[in-house]
C-alpha cells in the first residue's frame, strides 16, 4: 500500500512539473522608424524636423552619453549629457531654437568616442 501512495505521489509530481515558457520582458516598444539594427547608435524618427523629433539612442551598456548637434560649419550648437540604459532609449530633440538649416547629431560616450551620427534638416 505504501508503494501505491509513493507511485501516485510520483505520478502527480511528474505531471505537475512541466516546462512553461515565460516571455522575457523587452525594452520599450520601438516603432519601425526608430529601430536600430546594431547594438549602439542614434536614429531620428525623421530627417526633416520643425520643432521636435523623437530619437532612439541605443547603447550596449548603461552609461552616461553626450548628444551633440553640429551646424553646417561643424560647430557644436547644442550639447546635452544623458544617462542611458542598455538597449533602446527613446528621447525627444527640441529644435525650435535652431534656425532653418542642415545639422548633424552625434552620440559620444564618456571618453568622447563617437557611438553614432546622423543628419537632419530643420525646416
C-alpha positions, 0 to 999 in steps of 0.5 A: 500500500505504501508503494501505491501512495509513493507511485501516485505521489510520483505520478502527480509530481511528474505531471505537475512539473512541466516546462512553461515558457515565460516571455522575457520582458523587452525594452520599450516598444520601438516603432519601425522608424526608430529601430536600430539594427546594431547594438549602439547608435542614434536614429531620428524618427525623421530627417526633416524636423520643425520643432521636435523629433523623437530619437532612439539612442541605443547603447550596449551598456548603461552609461552616461552619453553626450548628444551633440548637434553640429551646424553646417560649419561643424560647430557644436550648437547644442550639447546635452549629457544623458544617462542611458540604459542598455538597449533602446532609449527613446528621447525627444530633440527640441529644435525650435531654437535652431534656425532653418538649416542642415545639422548633424547629431552625434552620440559620444560616450564618456571618453568622447568616442563617437557611438553614432551620427546622423543628419537632419534638416530643420525646416 
